[in-house]
Amino acid sequence: MGVIIKNPSAEKKIRRLAKRTGETITTAVERAVEERLARLPPRKGRVDREKLSRLLDYFDSLPIDDPRTPDEIIGYNEDGVPE
């Protein structure tokens, strides 16, 4: 899929960026967009997967101090029925 830039000022800036970085126009645009997106805060309601992954890793690193089985914790008896 291609992108057409109809703004002469934007095109000039893109070409200047590509020339200064020694990258192709495509690579210069892609990296510029990636860098800008990385600086933006996540949208509300969206999951920050990296932050969530770090949080889950933290929880996984915590010791389990409860001697009960998972079924006992959620209240299931030996027949698998909630009590």
C-alpha positions, 0 to 999 in steps of 0.5 A, spaced: 500 500 500 502 506 498 502 513 501 501 519 497 504 526 500 500 532 496 503 537 501 510 540 498 512 542 505 511 535 508 515 532 502 521 537 502 522 535 510 521 528 508 526 528 503 531 532 507 530 527 513 532 521 508 538 525 506 541 527 513 540 520 515 542 516 509 536 512 509 531 511 504 525 515 504 520 509 506 525 508 512 526 515 514 518 515 514 517 509 518 522 510 523 520 517 524 513 515 525 515 509 530 519 514 534 513 519 534 508 513 536 513 511 542 513 518 545 505 518 545 502 516 551 497 509 550 490 511 549 485 510 554 482 504 554 487 500 550 492 495 554 499 497 554 502 490 553 509 492 555 506 494 562 502 489 562 507 483 561 512 487 566 506 487 571 504 479 570 512 477 570 512 481 577 506 477 580 509 471 577 515 472 581 512 473 588 512 467 593 505 463 594 504 463 601 497 460 601 498 453 603 491 451 600 490 448 593 487 453 587 480 449 588 480 450 595 482 458 594 476 459 590 471 455 594 470 448 590 470 442 594 472 435 592 467 434 587 468 440 584 462 444 586 462 451 589 461 451 597 
